[in-house]
Amino acid sequence: MSEPLTSVRTFVAIWITLLAFTGITVGVAYLNLGDWSVAVALIIAVIKASLVALFFMEIRFSAKMTQIVLIGGLAWLLILLLLSMTDYASRPWSAGV
């Protein structure tokens, strides 16, 4: 079975993109976005993690079962985060914040 090859040019382009997003992350850290600072940083982190997983870890060329396991793991992570945030928001000491 022949595997699709990713060119060096693509790897360099993704690397430069990751460097650019790292610079954007540093730039955003210096901006006063209030409550949105964490959200913007997390969005940038998700984009960077997706690029690393898709291209450097070659998830996009992997078997369907690997992709299903990845999606399942991300779904469980989302469930755990939502339940944790629900618990945090329902605490009496955080109700006034």
SERO-4910 file (N, C-alpha, C, O; in steps of 0.05 Angstrom, whole numbers):
BEGIN
 pado doro    nc1    nc2    nc3   cac1   cac2   cac3    cc1    cc2    cc3    oc1    oc2    oc3
  Met    A     17    -23      0      0      0      0     18     25      0     35     28     17
  Ser    A     14     42    -19     30     66    -20     17     88     -4     -7     93     -6
  Glu    A     33    101     12     22    123     29     26    149     15     47    153      2
  Pro    A      7    167     17     11    194      5     34    209     19     35    209     44
  Leu    A     51    220      4     74    234     15     68    264     18     57    276     -1
  Thr    A     75    275     40     73    304     44     99    316     36    120    308     45
  Ser    A     98    337     20    123    349     10    136    365     32    124    374     52
  Val    A    162    369     28    177    386     47    166    414     47    166    428     67
  Arg    A    158    423     24    146    450     21    122    453     39    119    475     51
  Thr    A    105    433     41     82    434     58     90    435     87     79    451    103
  Phe    A    110    419     95    119    420    123    131    447    130    126    457    152
  Val    A    146    459    112    157    485    117    135    506    119    136    523    137
  Ala    A    115    504    102     93    523    103     78    521    130     70    541    142
  Ile    A     73    496    139     59    492    164     77    502    187     66    514    206
  Trp    A    102    497    186    121    507    207    120    537    209    119    548    231
  Ile    A    121    551    186    120    580    185     93    589    196     92    609    211
  Thr    A     71    575    189     45    582    200     44    579    230     33    596    244
  Leu    A     56    558    241     57    554    270     74    576    283     66    585    305
  Leu    A     95    584    271    111    606    282     95    632    282     96    648    301
  Ala    A     80    637    260     63    661    259     42    660    281     37    681    294
  Phe    A     29    637    285      9    635    306     22    639    334      9    649    352
  Thr    A     46    630    337     60    634    362     65    664    367     62    674    389
  Gly    A     73    678    346     76    707    348     49    721    354     49    740    369
  Ile    A     28    711    341      1    723    347     -6    718    376    -18    735    388
  Thr    A      0    695    386     -6    688    414      9    708    433     -3    718    452
  Val    A     34    712    427     49    731    443     38    759    441     36    774    461
  Gly    A     30    767    417     19    794    413     -8    797    428    -13    818    440
  Val    A    -24    777    427    -50    778    441    -46    779    471    -63    790    485
  Ala    A    -25    766    481    -20    767    510    -15    795    520    -20    801    543
  Tyr    A     -4    812    503      1    840    510    -24    858    507    -24    880    518
  Leu    A    -44    848    494    -69    864    491    -87    860    515    -87    838    527
  Asn    A   -101    881    522   -120    878    544   -148    872    532   -163    890    525
  Leu    A   -154    846    530   -180    838    519   -200    831    540   -222    822    534
  Gly    A   -193    835    565   -211    829    587   -216    799    589   -197    783    590
  Asp    A   -241    792    591   -249    764    593   -244    748    568   -243    723    569
  Trp    A   -239    761    546   -235    747    520   -207    738    516   -201    723    497
  Ser    A   -188    746    533   -160    738    530   -156    708    529   -142    697    512
  Val    A   -169    695    548   -166    666    550   -179    652    526   -168    633    515
  Ala    A   -203    662    518   -217    650    495   -200    652    470   -198    633    454
  Val    A   -189    676    465   -173    680    441   -148    662    442   -140    650    422
  Ala    A   -135    661    465   -111    644    467   -118    614    463   -103    600    450
  Leu    A   -141    605    473   -149    577    469   -156    572    440   -150    550    429
  Ile    A   -168    590    426   -175    587    398   -149    584    382   -147    567    364
  Ile    A   -129    601    387   -104    599    373    -90    573    380    -78    560    362
  Ala    A    -92    564    405    -79    538    412    -93    515    398    -79    496    390
  Val    A   -119    516    395   -133    494    381   -125    493    352   -122    472    341
  Ile    A   -123    516    340   -114    517    312    -86    505    309    -81    489    290
  Lys    A    -68    513    326    -41    503    325    -40    473    330    -26    458    316
  Ala    A    -55    463    350    -56    434    355    -67    419    332    -58    397    326
  Ser    A    -87    430    319    -99    417    296    -79    415    273    -78    394    260
  Leu    A    -64    436    268    -44    435    247    -23    414    253    -15    399    235
  Val    A    -14    413    278      6    393    285     -5    365    282      9    347    271
  Ala    A    -29    360    291    -41    333    289    -46    325    260    -40    303    252
  Leu    A    -56    343    244    -63    337    217    -38    332    199    -38    314    183
  Phe    A    -19    349    202      4    348    183     28    333    195     38    315    182
  Phe    A     38    341    218     62    328    229     56    300    240     73    282    237
  Met    A     33    296    251     25    269    261     11    253    240      5    229    243
  Glu    A      5    266    217     -7    254    193    -34    240    200    -39    218    189
  Ile    A    -50    252    216    -77    242    222    -94    242    197   -112    224    194
  Arg    A    -90    261    180   -108    262    156   -103    239    137   -121    233    121
  Phe    A    -81    225    139    -76    202    122    -80    176    137    -75    154    125
  Ser    A    -87    177    162    -89    152    178   -115    137    172   -132    147    157
  Ala    A   -117    114    183   -141     97    179   -165    110    191   -163    126    209
  Lys    A   -188    101    182   -214    112    192   -217    106    222   -228    123    236
  Met    A   -208     83    231   -211     76    259   -194     96    276   -204    103    298
  Thr    A   -171    103    267   -155    123    282   -169    149    284   -169    162    305
  Gln    A   -181    158    263   -196    183    262   -220    181    281   -227    201    294
  Ile    A   -234    158    282   -257    155    299   -248    156    329   -261    169    345
  Val    A   -226    143    335   -215    144    362   -208    173    370   -213    181    393
  Leu    A   -196    188    352   -189    215    357   -214    232    362   -214    247    381
  Ile    A   -234    229    346   -259    244    350   -272    236    376   -283    253    390
  Gly    A   -272    210    383   -283    201    408   -268    213    432   -281    221    452
  Gly    A   -242    213    431   -226    225    452   -232    255    456   -234    264    478
  Leu    A   -234    269    433   -241    297    435   -269    302    446   -273    321    460
  Ala    A   -287    284    439   -315    287    449   -315    283    480   -328    298    494
  Trp    A   -300    263    490   -299    259    519   -285    283    533   -294    290    554
  Leu    A   -265    294    520   -252    317    532   -272    340    534   -272    354    554
  Leu    A   -287    345    513   -308    366    513   -328    361    535   -336    380    549
  Ile    A   -337    336    538   -356    330    559   -345    335    587   -358    348    604
  Leu    A   -320    327    592   -307    332    618   -304    362    623   -308    371    646
  Leu    A   -296    377    603   -293    405    607   -319    419    612   -321    436    630
  Leu    A   -340    411    598   -367    423    603   -377    416    631   -389    433    644
  Leu    A   -373    391    639   -382    384    666   -366    399    688   -377    407    708
  Ser    A   -340    402    683   -323    417    702   -332    446    703   -333    458    725
  Met    A   -338    458    680   -346    486    680   -374    489    693   -379    510    706
  Thr    A   -391    470    690   -417    470    703   -414    470    733   -427    484    748
  Asp    A   -396    453    743   -391    451    771   -379    477    782   -387    487    803
  Tyr    A   -360    488    767   -347    513    775   -367    536    776   -367    552    795
  Ala    A   -385    538    757   -404    559    755   -426    557    777   -438    577    785
  Ser    A   -430    533    787   -452    529    806   -442    532    835   -458    531    854
  Arg    A   -416    537    839   -406    542    866   -416    568    877   -418    588    863
  Pro    A   -423    568    903   -434    593    914   -414    616    914   -422    639    910
  Trp    A   -388    611    918   -368    632    919   -363    644    891   -352    665    889
  Ser    A   -371    629    869   -366    640    843   -391    652    830   -391    662    808
  Ala    A   -414    651    845   -439    661    834   -438    691    830   -451    701    811
  Gly    A   -424    706    847   -423    734    844   -402    745    825   -401    769    820
  Val    A   -386    727    814   -364    736    797   -373    739    769   -358    747    751
***
